[in-house]
Amino acid sequence: MRDAMTGLRFMLLGQRWVLTNRRWFGFGLLPALITLVIYAAALILLARWADDIITWATPFADDWSDLSRTVVRVLFAALLIGGALLTAVLTFTAVTLLVGDPFYEKLSERVERAEGGPGESAPGVPWWTEVADSVRVLLRWAVFGVPLFFLGFVPLLGQTVVPAVGVAVTGFFLTIELTSVPMARRGLRLRDRMLFFRQHPALALGFGVPLALLFLIPLAAVVLMPGAVAGATLLSRHDAAPYRALNRPPL
């Protein structure tokens, strides 16, 4: 519980940091706005073709009564839209971080300097390595997300437990993604981040789950991304915890 509250505190501190440094808040909005346009177009296309997708995916209901067919297809539509939104939450962050890498690198460095500096930074990694790491994070999320999508069809379970688990999984991997820039600065790669947050899952959930829920609100992801990056930077500085957990000296 203590780690969860610590994660939540850093999420809120990041939002406060960018609100008190408004120049950097506006600077950090640009990549999210670009990504928003891309995602909005994709979701509009999904909504346009939703009826055809639902009909194609539920041929078994063609001969059912009108009521039964409507119930099944409305449920499928809810799962389709819900799955698309949850997927968008995680992929939005990954794509925004890739699009805005130079922006968020600058923002993260500014947060570090304001907090006393990170010390000597580790050498940067090539952009294709960052892309590969983001893809690996998405694949790890898919290992959980795909089964959860199909479990969503189970009555009662799919409307209660599955959404809660889905948000928790999304929040965990959001934290993994958002801490990529400041932890890479300290020489911690994806494997190191995964190891650290597996050892401190409540810390990752306390930081990522509130963001995952807030990102479901239209346009919230755009507004909150600069603060999320700032908060992830502050979290990465947290009492040198990543280094102690991984038996490495802080830089």
Steps between C-alpha positions, in 0.01 A plus 500: 500500500786734581661444157164561328459832678858592409426431134184710517692782669758512222227499236341804667838670555574468130174672409571774752852547363384572145218724621750713689735498200248583232752557223601136527137395524429658161823355362396151608153529346624506140583128452175395669298726270665347192429148626145597591424591138626158387299313763185704444508405131545131591213502752271679253571227245433234763166660589408524132566131440384374841167360375670301225765370740240394756283325239804321357616387846160368616361291210371245751239753615345553156222249561430598859200700613521876461543555874774237543688616192482864611622420852798298373600760243462792739720312747755431227493867396567606860793259520633613163491868593626432852786288368587768244506767770716294736735418214513868406594594856819294490591546135427874519770535761750289304434680171500843665833428669647390167361800310599738775830345606702824454226698681469265795875453529529876545208511742641214707844662508343827617322319783828332596686831509225660708533216750878517521607311188535128428875491527695363204260360241551166330554507123176533302354210305423506125143586401447154351582347838234720660250386235590136563456546876157660448396209279616256767290683759195482273554129441524438873178694549335296223581179688256624765276721288391244239378240754329775697319612185349155449426457871294816467235288326444297817181625670550689826876430503543698181319802642667507843833325554635517143481882462667547838783261412531663157547845653757362745700332221483815287611715794797275570627517142431873481750544782751281316467720189502837674813426702696398189663843445620578856604142576686467168690812607621296796595201289188296580355324196163332457609180673616702802175697515294182478702341779472804725125543462435127537668537836293813573165439323303724736728792413433447127126459556473803727659712230349341188145399592374856569651606168341205320159598637548870425626424149158348424353851524499665157802731453625428854801307368612805301475734799654257749792367292748779591426450869520123459851532357598739779353267762679197352827695520436580866406137563826384340690721744313354796756438774725314252258206534562353151870468574457339839245255362731403213815500716654787303653820630312820412661718233 
